[in-house]
Amino acid sequence: MSKWIAVTILTGAVAVMTLGCAQQPSATAAGIQDKSYTVTPASVSVKAGILTGEVTEMKVTERVENGSDRVVSPAKLTGTLKLKNTSANQTVRLVAGKIQYIDAQGQPIKLEESRTEPALKFSTYGTERLDPGQEATQSVDVEFPAEALKAKRLKEIRLELAYIPSPYREETVNFTVSISGGK
């Protein structure tokens, strides 16, 4: 009987050690957190030529290590861009968008060397072309400079849109027909 008790205790001890070891990586994963920065205002109206719209839900997020505040994943600006073609007679083909971060002196804030310039690409089917009155929504998920996270450093965000307008026409064509009697 004592042999079975010893086996049961040994099995329990192995199970506890195994579960204890299995939980260790999740404790390491818990050491990283998202650090969010509020962008004020979180929503702005935009107008560029015949395009109007708004940028909404803007925020900046970076991933940092708990305790040391070491940056694990650099800051990114996220949000939603909604655009509408207000022209009555032009179709717009959206080509690209570029974002610049401007400091208090009106100068662009540079990104760190290893990071890519913040750009929007309108390549999703249906969002690259806007007929008159049509709207499109584009996600914004671009690099954000660490320098701009410092207090009172960032004054404004500049959005440059590249688009190709082209004439939009609707024409009506009438043609004469006749139907002969059925047999």
N, C-alpha and C positions, 0 to 999 in steps of 0.2 A: 504494500500500500504506500509506503514511504517513497518507493521508486516512482510511482505515478504522481505523487505530489511534487517530487523533485523535477520530473519532466514538465509538469504543468507550470511550475515556477520558472523554469528555464525558458519555456516557450513564451511565457508572458514577458520575461526580461528581454528576449530577442525582439519581440513585437514592439515593446516600448522603445528600445534602442533604434529600431528601424524607422518607426514613426518619428522619433525625435530627429534623426538625421534627415528624413525627408522634408521636415518643416524648415530646416535651416535656409534653403535657397529663398523661400518666400519671405523670410525675415530680411534677406539681402535686398530683394525686390522692393520691399517696403521702405528701403533707405533712399529711394528716389521719388521725388514728388514734382508735380507741375506747379510752377510759380506763375501766377497770372497777374498782369498789370492792366488796370482799367484805362481805356482810351476815352477821353472826354472831348467832345460828345461821342457817344457810341454809334450815332447815326448822323449822316450828313447828306444834304441834297447836292447833286452834281449836274452840271450842264456843260456840254461840249458841242458847239454847233447845233445840229439838229437832233442831238441825243440829249435826253434828260434822264434823271433817275436818282438813285440814292445808294450809298454804301451803309450797310447796317451791321449790327452785331459785332463791331470791331473790338478786338482785344489782342493783347500780346501775351504769349506764353513761352516760357522756357522750362526745361527740365533741370532740376538741381538735386544734388546729393544732400540728404538730411545731415544737419550738424555742421558740415564743412561749407555748405553753400557753393560747392564746386559745380560749375555748369557742365551738365552731361550732354544736353542737346541745346544748341543756341536758340535765341529768341526768334519767334515767328509771329507775323501779323496775320490774323484770320478775320474773316467777315464774309459778307455777301454783297455782291454788286448787282444791282438791278438797273437795266437800261431800257429806254423806250425811244423808238424812232418817232419824232414829232412832225416829220415832214409829211406833206400831203401828196407829194409826187416824186419822192426819191427813195430808192431802196438803199440800205446801208449794209456793206459787208464789213464786219468787224475783223480787223487784222491782228491787233495786239494791244496790250496795255503795259505801261511802265510806271512803277511807283518810285518816287524819290522822297526822302526824308529831309526836311529843311530845318536848319537850326535858327536860333533867335536873330542871327545876323543875315539871314536869307541865303545862306550857303548850304549846299547839299552835304548831308552827313554820309561819309563813306562806310561801306561794309568792310568787314575784315577780309583779308586777302583770299582766304580759302573758301569764301562763300560766293554764291551766284547772285547776280543782280536781280532784284525783285521784278518779275514780269508776269503778265497774264497772257494766256494763249486761249483764243476763242476757237477751239477746234472741235468742240462737241457738236454733233449733228443737230442742226436747228437753232443753235445760238450764234452762229457766225453770220447769219443773214437776217436782217430785220426789214420787213416791208413796212410801208407807212402805218403807224399806229401799233405796230407789233412790239412786244416786250421780250426781254431775255434776262435770265438770271445766271450769274457766274459766281462760283466760289472763289474767295480770295484766300490764299495760303502761301505767303511769301516771306522771304528772309527779312529780319529786322536787325538793325545795327545795335550792338551792345552799347555803344556810345550814346545812343538816343534814349537809353533807359535811365540815364542820369537825370536828376531833378532839374527842371527848367532848361533842358538842353534842346528838346524837340519843340518846334513852334508849329509846324504844319506838315501835312502829307500832301504830296502832289501826285495826281493821277493823270498820266498822259495817255490818250486813246488814239490809236491809229485806225482809221476806217476809210472805206472807199464808197462814196456816194455814187449812185447811178440813176438815170431817169427811170421812173416807174410809170408805165402807161397802161391803161386798160382801154381797149378798142372794141367796138361792136361791129360785126360783119353780118349783113343780111344777104341771103341768096334765095333766088326764086326756085321753087320746086313744085311738082305736081304728082299726084298719086293716081294711077290708073285703076280701074275697077278690078276686083278680085275674081278669079275664075273658079 
